[in-house]
Amino acid sequence: MDNVAISAALASTKLKGKGMKFRKSAVAAATAVALMLAACGGGSGGGGGGGFPVGLIGPGTDDPGTQGPGTQVPGTQGPGTQEPGTPAPAQYETFPSAWDGDKDSYIASVPAVVQQLNDQGAKGSVRLRPVGSNSLYVNPQAANDKYSYKEFTLTFSGRDGWDGASNALLQRLEDEGAKGYVLHHLVGETHTLDDSLNAIRKASFILVKNESQPATYTYQKFSFDLMMPADFIARLNALGQEGYRFLNTELGLSPSVNAIVVKSSAAAGATYSYAFEPVVSDPKPQLNSRGQTGFRYKGYFEYFANRSGQPVRGVFNTYELDSSRPAAVAYRFSDEMPGGPVDINTPAGLARLNDQASQGFFYSGLSVPTGASGGAAMFFADYAVYVQGVLLADLNRGGAVLFP
């Protein structure tokens, strides 16, 4: 499932380096056409990962310094107010993936994918990420919530169909949001040619609904293809004050570079603040510093804009502050734990995840970049990241977007 979404953003080549993983980016050519929306990524133990690249050149072409630590912090979340580590039962399980990732046959596999999601959702579990040939599921609430899923496919042709597909996506999300469904992730996207050699594209999306805690969802989108990163953050924060949460981008369904935000009726009164930070070789201090002010790591964001014909590109770490969860948040890293990184496909690996969950620290599945090289490659930390409290909103893998 996830390798298709990754292939729209990153080439599958992996090289093991010293303390990091290396992946070549499919967007090195700085093209502005790569379908990305709630895609999922792969790898085990917390390294690697797909992405939602909106163009990738190394950090530094834009100065993200205007979003330094604390510049968007309400100031009411000081250290020492961390969420308690609420004990939880065993919450992680792995199951054989319902789809082997073959790009040309994914649509035929959608029923099996949705069936597995619904089978596990009926038990209160949601799919977090792929792990080798398996899928990792987590019961995020440690409660009796149940989840149901559905799929829809957009079909459109070439450049002429982009705007139509973008508008159709927003309209479908709005229609399904009124029924309680929120975007879960992109299954994949394929290209074919019709009899006139026009490009025909299909993109398949999966939605999720919490059957136990009904909510409705509304969406907005905006183009940022002429925005500097600081302007983009400012727009996100303005919408965040209206209760909209940054979901992802939908580049490829439109010639414009659009961001999608979502509001949940179950999170009435909640507001959201966002910040960009530069990619650094050792991200641990950055994660911990932001966590102390209540900001949670949401994933890396490969920014692309075309301001006055001059591309603006950069890779940024993205952080989100949810006013309904204002306490400081702590992180743990697998390379600092006894035994080091683990193989999640093994009983010992799952036991590690569940042991941390019992202490209130949940495996995030997040990939944290440690460097970018001229837009042609990214490097990722080898260690797995555990976050205090369940985190299921990842820019780079999609996954469940579950509100309180």
C-alpha positions in Angstrom: 0.0 0.0 0.0 2.5 2.5 1.1 5.2 1.9 -1.5 3.0 3.4 -4.2 2.6 6.6 -2.3 6.3 6.7 -1.6 7.1 6.1 -5.2 5.3 9.4 -6.1 7.7 11.2 -3.8 10.9 9.2 -3.1 12.8 6.7 -5.2 13.0 3.3 -3.5 16.8 3.2 -3.4 18.1 2.7 0.1 21.7 2.8 1.2 22.7 2.2 4.7 25.0 4.9 6.0 26.7 5.6 9.3 23.9 6.2 11.8 21.4 7.2 9.1 19.3 6.1 6.1 19.7 7.5 2.7 17.0 7.8 0.1 17.0 9.4 -3.3 14.2 11.8 -4.0 12.0 11.6 -7.1 11.5 15.3 -7.0 15.1 16.3 -7.4 14.2 17.7 -10.8 12.1 20.2 -9.0 9.0 19.3 -10.9 5.8 20.5 -9.3 3.9 17.3 -10.2 3.9 14.6 -7.6 0.7 13.2 -6.2 0.8 13.5 -2.4 -2.0 13.3 0.0 -1.9 11.3 3.2 0.5 8.8 1.8 2.1 6.1 4.0 5.8 5.2 4.3 7.9 2.2 5.1 10.9 0.9 7.0 11.3 -0.8 10.4 12.3 0.5 13.8 11.6 4.2 13.0 14.0 5.1 10.1 13.3 5.7 6.5 9.8 6.9 5.5 7.8 8.2 2.7 6.9 11.8 2.4 4.7 14.4 0.8 7.4 16.3 -1.0 6.3 19.6 -2.6 9.8 19.9 -4.1 13.0 19.2 -2.3 16.2 21.1 -2.3 18.3 21.3 0.8 17.4 23.6 3.7 18.8 27.1 3.6 17.3 28.5 0.5 14.8 30.1 2.8 15.5 31.3 6.3 13.1 29.5 8.6 14.5 31.6 11.5 11.3 33.5 11.9 9.7 30.4 13.2 12.3 29.7 16.0 11.5 28.0 19.2 8.9 29.9 21.2 7.9 32.4 18.5 4.5 30.8 18.2 4.0 29.5 21.7 1.0 30.8 23.7 3.3 30.9 26.7 1.0 28.9 29.0 2.7 25.6 28.5 5.8 25.6 30.7 8.0 22.7 31.6 7.0 20.4 34.4 3.3 20.0 33.2 3.8 16.9 31.2 1.0 14.6 30.5 1.0 11.7 33.0 2.1 8.3 31.6 -1.2 6.6 31.7 -0.8 2.8 31.9 -2.2 1.0 28.9 -2.8 -2.6 28.0 -0.9 -4.2 25.1 -1.9 -2.1 22.1 0.4 -3.0 19.2 -0.1 -5.9 16.8 1.3 -6.8 13.3 -0.6 -8.5 10.5 0.4 -9.5 7.0 -0.1 -6.6 4.7 -3.2 -6.8 2.6 -1.4 -5.6 -0.4 2.1 -6.2 -1.7 2.7 -2.7 -3.0 2.7 -3.5 -6.7 1.8 -0.2 -8.3 0.1 -1.6 -11.4 -2.4 -3.8 -9.5 -3.2 -1.7 -6.4 -6.8 -0.9 -7.4 -7.7 -4.6 -7.6 -6.2 -4.9 -4.1 -8.3 -2.1 -2.5 -11.1 -4.4 -1.3 -8.6 -6.6 0.6 -7.0 -3.5 2.1 -10.3 -2.0 3.2 -11.4 -5.4 4.6 -8.3 -5.7 6.8 -8.8 -2.1 8.0 -12.4 -2.8 8.9 -11.6 -6.1 10.5 -9.1 -4.5 12.8 -11.2 -1.3 13.2 -14.0 -3.4 14.6 -11.5 -4.4 17.4 -10.6 -0.8 18.0 -7.3 -0.8 16.1 -6.0 1.5 13.4 -3.2 0.9 10.9 -0.1 2.9 11.9 2.5 2.0 9.3 4.0 -0.9 7.2 6.8 -2.9 8.7 8.5 -5.1 6.1 5.8 -7.4 4.7 3.5 -6.6 7.7 1.3 -3.8 8.8 1.5 -2.4 12.3 -1.8 -1.7 14.1 -2.3 0.2 17.3 -5.3 0.6 19.6 -4.9 4.3 20.0 -7.5 4.9 22.7 -7.0 1.8 24.8 -10.8 1.9 25.0 -13.8 0.5 23.2 -13.8 2.8 20.2 -14.6 1.1 16.8 -13.5 2.3 13.4 -14.9 1.8 9.9 -13.4 2.5 6.6 -14.4 3.2 3.0 -12.5 3.9 -0.3 -13.1 6.1 -3.3 -11.2 6.6 -6.5 -10.7 9.8 -8.5 -10.2 9.4 -12.3 -9.0 12.4 -14.3 -7.1 13.0 -17.5 -3.8 14.9 -17.9 -3.4 18.6 -17.2 -6.9 19.5 -18.2 -8.3 17.3 -15.4 -6.1 18.6 -12.6 -8.3 21.4 -11.3 -11.4 19.3 -11.7 -9.8 16.5 -9.7 -8.7 18.9 -7.0 -12.2 20.3 -6.7 -13.7 16.8 -6.8 -11.5 15.7 -4.0 -12.5 18.6 -1.8 -16.2 18.1 -2.6 -16.0 14.4 -1.8 -14.1 15.1 1.5 -16.8 17.6 2.4 -19.6 15.1 1.6 -18.0 12.3 3.5 -17.0 14.6 6.3 -20.7 15.4 6.9 -21.2 11.6 7.4 -18.4 11.4 10.0 -15.5 10.2 7.7 -12.1 11.9 7.7 -9.3 11.2 5.3 -7.1 8.3 6.4 -4.6 8.0 3.6 -3.8 7.7 -0.1 -3.6 4.1 -1.2 -1.9 4.8 -4.5 -2.0 6.4 -7.9 -1.6 5.0 -11.4 -1.1 6.4 -14.9 -2.5 4.9 -18.2 -3.1 6.2 -21.7 -6.4 6.3 -23.6 -6.9 5.7 -27.3 -5.8 9.2 -28.1 -2.7 8.9 -25.9 -4.1 11.2 -23.3 -2.8 10.5 -19.8 -5.5 8.9 -17.6 -4.8 9.0 -13.9 -6.5 7.3 -10.9 -6.0 8.1 -7.3 -7.5 6.0 -4.5 -8.2 7.4 -1.1 -9.3 5.7 2.2 -11.5 7.4 4.8 -12.0 6.4 8.4 -14.9 7.0 10.8 -15.0 6.6 14.6 -18.2 4.7 15.1 -18.1 5.1 18.9 -17.5 8.9 19.0 -19.4 10.4 16.1 -18.0 13.6 14.6 -18.4 15.6 11.4 -15.6 17.2 9.4 -15.3 20.3 7.3 -12.4 21.2 5.0 -10.7 24.1 3.3 -7.8 24.3 0.9 -5.6 27.2 -0.2 -2.8 27.6 -2.7 0.7 28.3 -1.5 2.5 28.3 -4.8 3.4 32.0 -4.4 4.0 31.9 -0.6 7.2 32.1 1.3 7.4 29.6 4.1 6.8 32.3 6.7 3.6 33.3 4.9 2.5 29.7 4.7 3.0 29.2 8.4 1.1 32.4 9.1 -1.8 31.2 7.0 -1.9 27.9 8.7 -1.9 29.6 12.1 -4.7 31.9 11.1 -6.8 28.9 10.0 -5.7 27.1 13.2 -7.2 29.8 15.3 -10.5 29.0 13.5 -10.1 25.4 14.6 -8.7 24.0 11.3 -5.9 21.5 11.5 -3.2 21.1 8.8 -3.9 17.8 7.1 -1.6 17.7 4.1 -1.0 19.0 0.6 -2.6 17.8 -2.6 0.0 18.5 -5.2 -0.6 16.7 -8.5 -4.3 17.1 -8.5 -3.9 20.7 -9.5 -1.4 22.9 -11.2 -1.4 24.9 -8.0 0.2 23.8 -4.8 -2.7 23.4 -2.4 -2.8 22.8 1.3 -5.7 21.0 2.9 -7.0 21.8 6.5 -9.7 20.0 8.4 -12.0 20.9 11.3 -13.7 18.4 13.6 -16.9 18.9 15.4 -15.5 16.7 18.2 -12.7 19.2 18.8 -15.0 22.2 19.2 -13.1 25.1 20.7 -9.7 23.6 20.0 -7.1 25.8 18.1 -3.9 24.8 16.4 -0.5 26.6 16.0 2.3 25.6 13.7 6.0 26.2 13.4 8.8 25.2 11.0 12.2 24.3 12.2 15.3 23.7 10.0 16.5 20.1 9.5 19.5 19.5 11.8 22.0 16.6 12.1 20.9 15.9 15.6 17.2 16.5 15.9 16.8 15.2 19.5 17.4 18.6 21.2 15.0 20.2 18.8 12.3 17.7 19.5 12.8 17.9 23.2 12.8 21.8 23.2 9.6 22.0 21.2 8.0 19.3 23.3 8.7 21.3 26.4 6.5 24.1 25.0 3.7 21.8 24.0 4.5 21.4 20.3 4.4 17.9 18.9 6.4 16.8 15.9 4.1 16.3 12.9 6.7 15.2 10.4 9.0 16.8 7.8 7.6 19.1 5.1 9.3 19.3 1.8 8.3 22.8 0.7 8.0 23.9 -2.9 6.7 27.2 -4.1 7.3 29.2 -7.3 7.4 32.8 -6.3 7.6 35.1 -9.3 9.0 32.3 -11.3 11.8 31.6 -8.9 11.4 28.3 -7.0 11.4 28.4 -3.2 12.4 25.1 -1.8 13.4 23.7 1.5 12.9 20.8 4.0 11.5 21.7 7.4 10.5 19.9 10.5 6.9 20.8 11.3 5.5 21.1 14.8 1.9 21.4 15.9 0.4 22.8 19.2 -3.1 21.5 20.0 -4.8 23.8 22.6 -6.8 20.8 23.8 -3.5 19.1 24.8 -1.4 22.0 26.1 0.9 20.2 28.4 4.6 19.7 27.7 5.3 16.4 25.9 8.4 14.3 26.3 10.1 12.1 23.7 12.1 8.9 24.1 14.6 7.5 21.5 15.2 3.8 21.0 19.0 4.1 20.7 19.0 5.4 24.3 17.1 2.5 25.7 18.5 -0.7 27.0 18.9 -3.1 24.1 18.9 -0.3 21.4 16.6 -0.4 18.3 14.3 -3.4 17.8 12.8 -5.3 15.0 9.1 -4.7 15.3 8.4 -7.8 13.3 9.6 -9.9 16.2 7.7 -10.8 19.4 10.5 -9.0 21.3 10.0 -5.9 19.2 6.3 -5.8 19.8 6.9 -6.4 23.5 9.1 -3.3 23.5 6.4 -1.2 21.9 3.8 -2.4 24.4 6.1 -1.9 27.3 6.7 1.7 26.4 2.9 2.2 25.8 2.3 0.9 29.3 4.4 3.8 30.5 2.5 6.3 28.4 5.1 6.5 25.6 3.8 5.4 22.2 5.8 4.4 19.1 5.2 7.3 16.7 6.4 5.7 13.5 7.8 9.1 12.6 10.9 9.4 10.4 13.1 12.4 11.4 15.4 13.8 8.7 19.0 14.5 9.7 20.0 16.2 6.5 19.2 16.9 2.9 21.7 17.1 0.0 20.9 19.5 -2.8 17.4 18.2 -3.3 18.6 14.9 -4.5 18.6 12.9 -1.2 17.5 13.0 2.4 19.0 11.3 5.4 17.0 9.9 8.3 17.7 9.1 11.9 18.1 5.4 12.6 16.4 5.4 15.9 12.7 5.0 16.6 10.8 7.9 18.3 8.4 7.4 21.2 6.1 10.2 22.1 4.2 10.9 25.3 0.6 10.2 24.4 -0.7 8.7 21.2 0.3 10.5 18.0 -1.6 9.6 14.9 -1.2 12.6 12.6 2.0 12.3 10.5 2.6 14.4 7.4 4.8 11.7 5.9 2.6 8.6 6.3 -0.9 9.8 6.6 -2.5 7.3 8.9 -5.5 8.0 11.0 -6.4 11.6 11.8 -8.2 10.9 15.0 -9.6 13.8 17.1 -10.6 13.6 20.7 
